[in-house]
Amino acid sequence: MNLKKDTLIFSSVMTQFKNKAIEKIGTNLRKSLLKLYGIIILFLGILYVPLIAYGTNDEIRHMTYAPIWRLKTNIVINNQPLYYTLDSNRIIITFIAITLITSALYLSISRE
């Protein structure tokens, strides 16, 4: 009888230990996910933004991904100025997609 009681106590302690370990892993995963989200948003918001290059007659020359400071670049090709504008629609869609994916992952990791 005493052996059954000891087994139940040991089983209870191991279950509590396992639950705390799983909770700690989940917490660390959530923190890491939020850090990764911040890094991705920083990268996509500053270092890799969609830019549209326009020519003299407001014709689109090309679209590229470049750092945000390239917006102020003055480039002259064949005596025609080339200027860049930010493709804000594409940025908003990208941020929404990244936020939805991160939110889904965060909620799937949480134990509530």
C-alpha positions in Angstrom: 0.0 0.0 0.0 2.9 2.3 0.8 4.4 1.6 -2.5 1.3 2.7 -4.4 1.2 6.0 -2.4 4.9 6.6 -3.2 4.3 5.8 -6.9 1.4 8.3 -7.0 3.4 11.0 -5.3 6.3 10.4 -7.7 3.9 10.5 -10.7 2.4 13.7 -9.5 5.8 15.4 -9.0 6.9 14.2 -12.4 3.7 15.5 -14.0 4.2 18.9 -12.4 7.9 19.0 -13.4 6.9 18.1 -17.0 4.2 20.8 -17.1 6.6 23.5 -15.9 9.3 22.4 -18.4 6.8 22.6 -21.3 5.5 26.0 -20.1 9.1 27.3 -19.9 9.8 26.0 -23.4 6.6 27.7 -24.7 7.6 31.0 -23.0 11.1 30.9 -24.6 9.6 30.1 -28.0 7.2 33.0 -27.7 10.0 35.4 -26.8 12.1 34.1 -29.6 9.2 34.5 -32.0 8.6 38.1 -31.0 12.3 38.9 -31.4 12.3 37.3 -34.9 9.2 39.3 -35.8 10.9 42.5 -34.7 14.0 41.7 -36.8 11.9 40.8 -39.9 9.9 44.0 -39.6 13.0 46.1 -39.2 14.6 44.4 -42.2 11.5 44.8 -44.4 10.8 48.3 -43.2 14.3 49.8 -43.6 16.7 47.6 -45.6 14.5 45.9 -48.1 11.6 48.2 -49.2 9.9 48.1 -52.6 10.7 51.1 -54.7 9.3 52.1 -58.0 11.6 54.1 -60.4 9.9 56.7 -62.5 11.3 58.5 -65.6 10.6 62.0 -66.9 7.0 61.4 -68.2 5.9 59.6 -65.0 6.5 56.3 -66.8 7.5 53.4 -64.6 11.0 52.3 -65.5 11.4 49.4 -63.1 10.5 48.2 -59.6 13.2 47.1 -57.2 13.8 46.3 -53.5 16.4 48.5 -51.9 17.3 50.3 -48.7 15.0 53.1 -47.7 17.7 55.8 -48.0 17.8 55.1 -51.8 14.6 57.2 -52.1 16.8 60.4 -51.9 19.1 59.2 -54.7 19.4 61.5 -57.7 20.2 59.4 -60.8 20.5 60.8 -64.3 20.3 58.4 -67.2 20.7 59.8 -70.8 20.1 63.3 -69.4 16.8 62.2 -67.9 16.3 62.2 -64.1 15.2 59.1 -62.5 13.4 59.2 -59.2 12.2 56.6 -56.8 8.9 56.4 -54.8 7.9 54.0 -52.1 5.4 51.3 -53.0 3.3 51.7 -49.9 0.6 49.2 -50.9 3.1 46.4 -51.2 4.7 47.4 -47.8 1.3 47.4 -46.1 0.3 44.0 -47.5 3.7 42.5 -46.6 3.5 43.8 -43.0 -0.1 42.5 -42.6 0.9 39.1 -43.9 4.0 38.9 -41.6 1.8 40.0 -38.6 -0.9 37.5 -39.3 1.6 34.6 -39.7 3.4 35.7 -36.5 0.1 36.0 -34.6 -1.1 32.6 -35.7 2.2 31.0 -34.6 2.2 32.9 -31.3 -1.3 31.7 -30.5 -0.6 28.2 -31.5 2.4 28.1 -29.1 0.5 29.6 -26.1 -1.1 27.0 -23.9 -4.3 28.8 -22.9 
